Amino acid sequence: MSVKLNISQNLAGLTLLAFGNQVVDIIVALVSSDEDNGGIEASLSTILGADSLVIGFVMPTVIFLGNGVIVKGQNFLRDLVTYLIGLSFVIFLGTVRKELNIIYGAIIFSLYILYVGICILMEKVENIKRLKKEEEERKRKKEIEDCSEDYYDENESIEQEDKQLVHDYWTKLNENDEVEGRKWD
């Protein structure tokens, strides 16, 4: 899917896959948000419970099954800090302000949009660095090829000079021997 949309796997993971993973939670939250039965609290519990399950069960399972996971430090830190900021904001609103409204929802959604923007920016910077590194590597290889071609060309001309000297030597030797009555074939 990421190939068809021409986006990186990282960006697909934090948008498309994340949305696909949370669709069920979103539907359950919307359906169960009947204020008369305490549905909003159940909705929030469902959302926060799903996040807790992902962090407490899914991530360790992936790490275990993958025999460890290599993470890019800056990406992992970025994701973790963003998650903690969002979670802290929700905790603050739920415990101190004791209310969640459309403005707070818009702020949390804006934080997500900012997060995606930062991810895209970091990816572009990383791609620029990668392209520069590849270009430097191509230049280095080209310099090595040019040096080896120059060396070969120099050695080839030396070789041709040596052949010419040997030829001239034998020619002279043969000429001298003919004068003395000996011939080398």
TAFENMO-V985451 format. One record per pair of residues at least 4 apart in sequence whose ideal C-beta (glycine too) atoms are under 8 Angstrom apart, sorted by the first residue. I is the first residue (numbers start at 1). J is the second residue. If there is no record, write none. Layout:
# TAFENMO-V985451
((I/J) (I/J))
This chain:
# TAFENMO-V985451
((1/5) (1/12) (1/16) (2/6) (2/7) (2/8) (2/9) (2/11) (2/12) (2/16) (5/12) (5/16) (7/11) (7/12) (7/15) (8/12) (8/123) (9/13) (10/14) (10/75) (10/119) (10/123) (11/15) (11/116) (11/119) (11/120) (11/123) (12/16) (12/17) (13/17) (13/18) (14/18) (14/79) (14/115) (14/116) (14/119) (15/19) (15/116) (16/20) (17/21) (18/22) (19/23) (22/26) (22/50) (23/27) (24/28) (25/29) (25/46) (25/47) (25/50) (26/30) (27/31) (28/32) (28/43) (28/46) (29/33) (29/43) (29/44) (29/46) (29/47) (30/43) (32/39) (32/42) (32/43) (32/46) (33/39) (33/40) (33/43) (34/39) (35/39) (35/40) (38/42) (39/43) (40/44) (41/45) (42/46) (43/47) (44/48) (44/94) (44/100) (45/49) (46/50) (47/51) (48/52) (48/90) (49/53) (50/54) (51/55) (51/87) (52/56) (53/57) (53/58) (54/58) (54/59) (55/59) (56/60) (57/61) (58/62) (59/63) (60/64) (61/65) (62/66) (62/69) (63/68) (63/69) (71/75) (71/76) (72/76) (73/77) (74/78) (74/122) (75/79) (75/119) (75/122) (76/80) (77/81) (78/82) (78/115) (78/118) (78/119) (78/122) (79/83) (80/84) (81/85) (82/86) (82/111) (82/115) (82/118) (83/87) (84/88) (85/89) (85/111) (86/90) (86/108) (86/111) (86/112) (87/91) (88/92) (89/93) (89/104) (89/107) (89/108) (89/111) (90/94) (90/100) (90/108) (91/95) (92/96) (92/97) (93/97) (93/99) (93/100) (93/104) (94/98) (94/100) (97/104) (99/104) (100/104) (100/105) (101/105) (102/106) (103/107) (104/108) (105/109) (106/110) (107/111) (108/112) (109/113) (110/114) (111/115) (112/116) (113/117) (114/118) (115/119) (116/120) (117/121) (118/122) (119/123) (120/124) (121/125) (122/126) (123/127) (124/128) (125/129) (126/130) (127/131) (128/132) (129/133) (130/134) (131/135) (132/136) (133/137) (134/138) (135/139) (136/140) (137/141) (138/142) (139/143) (140/144) (141/145) (142/146) (143/147) (144/148) (145/149) (146/150) (147/151) (148/152) (149/153) (150/154) (151/155) (152/156) (153/157) (154/158) (155/159) (156/160) (157/161) (158/162) (159/163) (160/164) (161/165) (162/166) (163/167) (164/168) (165/169) (166/170) (167/171) (168/172) (169/173) (170/174) (170/184) (171/175) (172/176) (173/177) (173/184) (174/178) (174/183) (174/184) (175/179) (176/180) (177/181) (177/182) (177/183) (177/184) (178/182) (178/183))
